[in-house]
Amino acid sequence: MQVLVEASELKRMRQVARTRGMTLAEWVRQTLRSALRTEPSGAADKKLARLRASLTHAFPAPDIDQMLAEIEQGYAGRRR
């Protein structure tokens, strides 16, 4: 990959990489990976369609107090 940047930007990037104790190439890789993690994966309209479809299902579930009681009961019955 080749990326063209201004000389002043390159100088600053090298400084940042150096202060972090890494090569410029490694700093660029880590920075790009970090940027990718913040990007949404897939189209938003597809995600919304899946969410809307999931809301059409009715699964039996107790109220929150009963669920918490069952969880606590499970913890109490677990051997240590």
C-alpha distances in whole Angstrom, upper triangle without the diagonal:
4,7,10,13,17,18,20,17,15,19,20,17,18,21,20,18,21,24,23,23,19,16,14,11,13,15,11,11,15,15,12,15,17,17,16,20,21,20,23,22,24,26,28,31,31,31,34,36,35,37,40,40,41,43,46,46,49,49,52,52,54,54,52,56,56,53,53,56,55,52,54,57,54,53,57,57,54,56,54
4,7,10,13,15,17,15,13,16,18,15,16,20,20,18,21,23,23,23,19,16,13,11,15,15,12,13,16,15,14,16,19,18,18,21,23,22,25,24,26,28,30,33,33,33,36,38,38,39,42,43,43,45,48,49,52,52,55,54,57,57,55,58,59,55,55,58,57,54,57,59,57,56,59,60,57,58,57
4,6,10,12,14,12,10,14,15,13,14,18,17,17,19,22,21,22,19,16,13,12,15,14,11,12,15,14,12,16,17,16,17,20,21,20,23,24,25,27,29,32,32,32,35,37,37,38,41,42,42,44,47,48,51,51,54,53,56,55,53,56,57,54,54,57,57,54,56,58,56,55,59,60,57,58,57
4,7,9,12,10,9,13,14,13,14,17,18,17,20,22,22,23,20,18,14,14,17,16,13,15,18,16,15,19,20,18,20,23,23,22,26,26,28,29,31,34,34,35,37,39,40,40,43,44,45,47,49,51,54,54,57,56,58,58,56,59,60,57,56,60,59,56,58,61,59,58,62,63,60,61,60
4,6,8,6,6,10,11,10,12,15,15,16,18,20,21,22,19,17,13,14,17,15,12,16,18,15,15,19,19,18,20,23,23,22,26,27,29,30,31,34,35,35,37,40,40,41,43,45,45,47,50,51,54,54,57,56,58,57,55,58,59,56,56,59,59,56,58,61,58,57,61,62,59,61,59
4,5,5,6,9,10,11,12,14,15,17,18,20,21,23,21,19,15,16,19,17,15,19,20,18,18,22,22,20,23,26,25,25,28,30,32,33,34,37,38,38,40,42,43,43,46,48,48,50,52,54,56,57,60,58,60,59,57,60,62,58,58,61,61,58,60,63,61,60,63,65,62,63,62
4,5,5,6,9,10,11,12,14,15,16,19,20,21,20,17,14,16,19,17,16,19,21,19,20,23,23,22,25,28,27,28,31,33,35,36,37,40,41,41,43,45,46,46,49,51,51,52,55,57,59,59,62,61,62,62,59,62,63,60,59,63,63,60,61,64,62,61,64,66,63,64,62
4,5,5,6,9,10,11,12,14,15,17,19,20,19,17,14,17,19,17,16,20,21,18,19,23,23,22,25,27,26,27,31,33,35,36,37,40,41,40,42,45,46,46,48,50,50,51,55,56,58,58,61,59,61,60,57,60,62,59,58,61,61,58,60,63,61,59,63,64,62,63,61
4,5,5,6,9,10,11,12,14,15,17,18,17,15,12,14,16,14,12,16,17,14,16,19,19,18,21,23,23,23,27,29,31,32,33,36,37,37,39,41,42,42,45,47,47,48,51,52,55,55,57,56,58,56,54,57,58,55,54,58,58,55,56,59,57,56,59,61,58,59,58
4,5,5,6,9,10,10,12,14,15,16,15,13,9,12,14,12,11,15,16,14,15,19,19,18,21,23,23,24,28,29,32,33,34,38,38,38,40,43,43,43,46,48,48,49,52,53,56,56,58,57,59,58,55,58,59,56,55,59,58,55,57,60,58,56,59,61,58,59,57
4,5,5,6,9,10,11,12,14,15,14,13,10,13,15,13,13,17,18,16,18,21,21,21,24,26,26,27,31,32,35,36,37,41,41,41,43,46,46,46,48,50,50,52,55,56,58,58,60,59,60,59,56,59,61,57,56,60,60,56,58,61,59,57,60,62,59,60,58
4,5,5,6,9,10,11,13,14,14,13,10,14,15,12,12,16,16,14,16,19,19,18,22,23,23,25,28,30,33,34,35,39,39,38,40,43,43,43,46,48,48,49,52,53,55,55,57,56,57,56,53,56,57,54,53,57,57,53,55,58,56,54,57,59,56,57,55
4,5,5,6,9,10,11,12,11,10,7,10,11,8,8,12,12,11,13,16,16,16,19,20,21,22,26,27,30,32,33,36,37,36,38,41,41,41,44,46,45,47,50,51,53,53,55,53,55,54,51,54,55,52,51,55,54,51,52,55,53,52,55,56,54,55,53
4,5,5,6,9,10,10,9,8,6,9,11,9,10,13,14,13,15,18,18,18,21,23,24,25,29,30,33,35,36,40,40,39,41,44,44,44,47,49,48,50,53,53,56,55,57,56,57,56,54,56,58,54,53,56,56,53,54,57,55,53,56,58,55,55,53
4,5,5,6,9,10,10,10,9,12,13,11,12,16,15,14,17,20,19,20,23,24,24,26,30,32,35,37,37,41,42,40,42,45,45,45,48,50,49,50,54,54,56,56,58,56,57,56,53,55,57,54,53,56,56,52,53,57,55,52,56,57,54,55,53
4,5,5,6,9,9,10,8,12,11,8,10,13,12,11,15,17,16,17,20,21,21,23,27,29,32,34,34,38,38,37,39,42,42,41,44,46,45,47,50,51,53,52,54,52,53,52,49,52,53,50,49,52,52,49,50,53,51,49,52,54,51,52,49
4,6,5,6,5,6,5,9,8,6,8,11,10,10,13,15,15,16,19,20,21,23,27,28,31,33,34,38,38,37,39,42,41,41,44,46,45,47,50,50,52,52,54,52,53,53,50,52,53,50,49,52,52,48,49,52,50,48,51,53,50,51,48
4,5,5,6,7,8,11,11,9,12,14,14,14,17,19,18,20,23,24,25,27,30,32,35,37,38,42,42,40,43,46,45,45,48,50,49,50,54,54,56,55,57,55,56,55,52,54,56,53,51,54,54,50,51,54,52,50,53,55,52,52,50
4,5,8,10,11,14,13,11,14,16,15,15,18,19,18,20,23,23,24,27,30,32,35,37,38,42,42,40,42,45,45,44,47,49,48,49,53,53,55,54,56,53,55,53,50,52,54,51,49,52,52,49,49,53,51,48,51,53,50,50,48
4,6,9,10,12,10,8,12,13,12,12,16,16,15,18,20,21,22,24,28,29,33,35,36,39,39,37,40,43,42,41,45,46,45,46,50,50,52,51,52,50,51,51,47,49,51,48,46,49,49,45,46,49,47,45,48,50,47,47,45
4,7,10,12,10,9,13,14,13,14,17,18,18,20,22,23,24,27,30,31,35,37,38,42,41,40,42,45,44,44,47,49,47,49,52,52,54,53,55,53,54,53,50,52,53,50,48,51,51,47,48,51,49,46,49,51,48,48,45
4,6,8,6,6,10,11,10,12,15,15,16,18,20,21,23,25,28,29,32,35,36,40,39,38,40,43,42,42,45,47,45,47,51,51,53,51,53,52,53,53,50,52,53,50,48,51,51,47,48,51,49,47,50,51,48,48,46
4,5,5,6,9,10,11,12,14,15,17,18,20,21,23,25,28,29,32,34,36,39,39,38,41,43,42,43,46,47,46,48,51,52,54,53,55,53,55,55,52,54,55,52,51,54,53,50,51,54,51,49,53,54,50,51,49
4,6,5,6,9,10,10,12,14,15,16,18,20,21,23,26,27,30,32,34,37,37,36,39,41,41,41,44,46,45,47,50,51,53,52,55,53,55,54,52,54,55,52,51,54,54,50,52,54,52,50,54,55,52,52,50
4,5,5,6,9,10,11,12,14,15,17,19,20,21,25,25,28,30,32,35,35,34,37,40,39,39,43,44,43,45,48,49,51,50,53,51,53,53,51,53,54,51,50,53,52,49,51,53,51,49,53,53,50,51,49
4,5,5,6,8,10,11,12,14,15,17,19,20,24,24,27,30,31,35,34,33,36,38,37,38,41,42,41,43,46,47,49,48,50,49,51,50,48,50,51,48,47,50,49,46,47,50,47,46,49,50,47,47,45
4,5,5,6,9,10,10,12,14,15,17,19,22,23,26,29,30,34,33,32,35,37,37,37,40,41,41,42,46,46,48,47,50,48,50,49,47,49,50,47,46,49,48,45,47,49,47,45,49,50,47,48,46
4,6,5,6,9,10,10,12,14,16,17,20,21,24,26,28,31,31,30,33,35,35,35,38,40,39,41,44,45,47,47,49,48,50,49,47,49,51,47,46,50,49,46,48,50,48,46,50,51,48,49,47
4,5,5,6,9,10,11,12,15,16,19,19,22,25,26,30,29,28,31,34,33,33,37,38,37,39,42,42,45,44,47,45,47,47,45,48,48,45,44,48,47,43,45,48,45,44,48,48,46,47,45
4,5,5,6,9,10,11,13,15,18,18,22,25,26,29,29,27,30,33,32,32,35,37,36,38,41,41,43,42,45,43,45,45,42,45,46,42,41,45,44,41,42,45,43,41,45,46,43,44,42
4,5,5,6,9,10,11,13,16,18,21,23,24,28,28,26,29,32,31,31,34,36,35,37,40,41,43,42,45,43,45,44,42,45,46,42,42,45,45,41,43,46,44,42,46,47,44,46,44
4,5,5,6,9,10,11,14,15,18,20,22,25,25,24,27,29,29,29,32,34,33,35,38,39,41,41,44,42,45,44,42,45,46,42,42,45,45,42,44,46,44,43,47,48,45,46,45
4,5,5,6,9,10,13,13,17,20,21,24,24,22,25,28,27,27,31,32,31,33,36,36,39,38,41,39,42,41,39,42,43,39,39,42,41,38,40,43,40,39,43,44,41,43,41
4,5,5,7,9,12,14,17,20,20,24,24,22,25,27,26,26,30,31,30,32,35,36,38,37,40,38,40,39,37,40,41,38,37,40,40,37,39,41,39,38,42,43,40,42,40
4,5,5,7,10,12,15,17,18,22,22,20,23,26,25,25,28,30,30,31,34,35,37,37,40,39,41,40,38,41,42,39,38,42,41,38,40,43,41,40,44,45,43,44,43
4,5,5,8,9,12,15,16,20,19,18,21,23,23,23,26,27,27,29,32,33,35,35,38,37,39,39,37,40,41,37,37,41,40,37,39,42,40,39,43,44,41,43,42
4,6,8,9,13,15,16,19,19,17,20,22,21,21,25,26,25,27,30,31,33,32,35,34,36,35,33,36,37,34,34,37,36,33,36,38,36,35,39,40,38,40,39
4,7,9,12,14,14,18,18,16,18,21,21,20,23,25,25,26,29,30,32,32,35,33,35,35,33,36,37,34,33,37,37,34,36,39,37,36,40,41,39,41,40
4,6,9,11,11,15,15,14,16,19,19,19,22,24,23,25,28,29,32,32,35,34,36,36,34,37,38,35,35,39,38,35,38,41,39,38,42,43,41,43,42
4,6,8,8,12,12,10,13,15,15,15,18,20,20,21,24,25,28,28,31,31,33,33,31,35,36,33,33,37,36,34,36,39,37,37,41,41,40,42,42
4,7,8,12,10,9,13,15,14,15,18,19,19,21,24,25,27,28,31,30,33,33,32,36,36,33,34,37,36,34,37,39,37,37,40,41,39,41,41
4,6,9,7,7,11,12,12,13,16,17,17,20,22,23,26,27,30,30,33,34,33,36,37,34,35,38,37,35,38,40,38,38,42,43,41,43,43
4,5,5,7,9,10,11,13,15,16,17,19,21,23,26,27,31,31,34,34,33,37,37,35,36,39,38,36,40,42,40,40,44,45,43,46,46
4,5,5,6,9,10,11,12,14,15,17,19,21,24,25,29,29,32,31,31,34,35,32,34,37,36,35,38,40,38,39,43,43,42,45,45
4,5,5,6,9,10,10,12,14,15,17,19,23,25,28,29,31,31,31,35,36,33,35,38,37,36,39,41,40,40,44,45,44,47,47
4,5,5,6,9,10,11,12,14,16,18,21,23,26,27,30,31,30,34,34,32,33,37,36,34,38,39,38,39,42,43,41,44,45
4,5,5,6,9,10,11,13,15,16,20,21,24,24,27,28,27,31,31,28,30,33,32,31,34,36,34,35,39,39,38,41,42
4,5,5,6,8,10,11,13,15,18,20,23,24,26,26,26,30,31,28,30,33,32,31,34,36,35,36,39,40,39,43,43
4,5,5,6,9,10,11,14,17,19,23,23,27,27,27,31,31,29,31,34,33,32,36,37,36,37,41,41,40,43,44
4,5,5,6,9,10,12,15,16,20,21,24,25,25,29,29,26,28,31,30,29,33,34,32,34,37,37,37,40,41
4,5,5,6,9,11,14,15,18,19,22,22,22,26,26,24,26,29,28,27,30,32,31,32,35,36,35,38,39
4,5,5,7,10,13,15,18,19,22,22,23,27,27,25,27,30,29,29,32,34,33,34,37,38,38,41,42
4,5,5,8,11,13,17,18,22,23,24,27,27,25,27,30,29,29,32,33,32,34,37,37,37,40,42
4,5,6,9,10,14,15,18,19,20,24,23,21,24,27,25,25,28,30,28,30,33,33,33,36,38
4,5,8,10,13,14,17,18,19,22,22,20,23,26,25,25,28,29,29,30,33,34,34,37,39
4,7,10,13,15,18,19,21,24,24,22,25,28,26,27,30,31,30,33,35,35,36,39,41
4,6,10,12,16,17,19,22,21,20,23,25,23,24,27,28,27,30,32,32,33,36,38
4,7,9,12,14,16,19,18,17,20,22,21,22,25,26,25,28,30,30,31,34,36
4,6,10,12,14,17,16,14,18,19,18,19,22,22,22,24,27,26,27,31,33
4,7,10,12,15,13,12,16,17,15,17,20,20,20,23,25,24,25,29,31
4,7,9,11,9,8,12,13,12,13,17,17,17,20,22,22,23,27,29
4,7,8,6,6,10,11,10,12,15,15,16,18,20,20,22,26,28
4,6,6,6,9,10,11,13,15,16,17,19,20,22,23,27,29
4,5,5,6,9,10,10,12,14,15,17,18,20,21,25,26
4,5,5,6,9,10,11,12,14,15,16,18,20,24,25
4,5,5,6,9,10,10,12,14,15,16,19,22,24
4,5,5,6,9,10,11,13,14,15,17,21,22
4,5,5,6,9,10,11,12,14,16,19,20
4,5,5,6,9,10,10,12,14,18,20
4,5,5,6,9,10,11,12,16,18
4,5,5,6,9,10,11,15,16
4,5,5,6,9,10,13,15
4,5,5,6,9,12,14
4,5,5,6,10,12
4,5,5,9,10
4,6,8,10
4,6,9
4,6
4
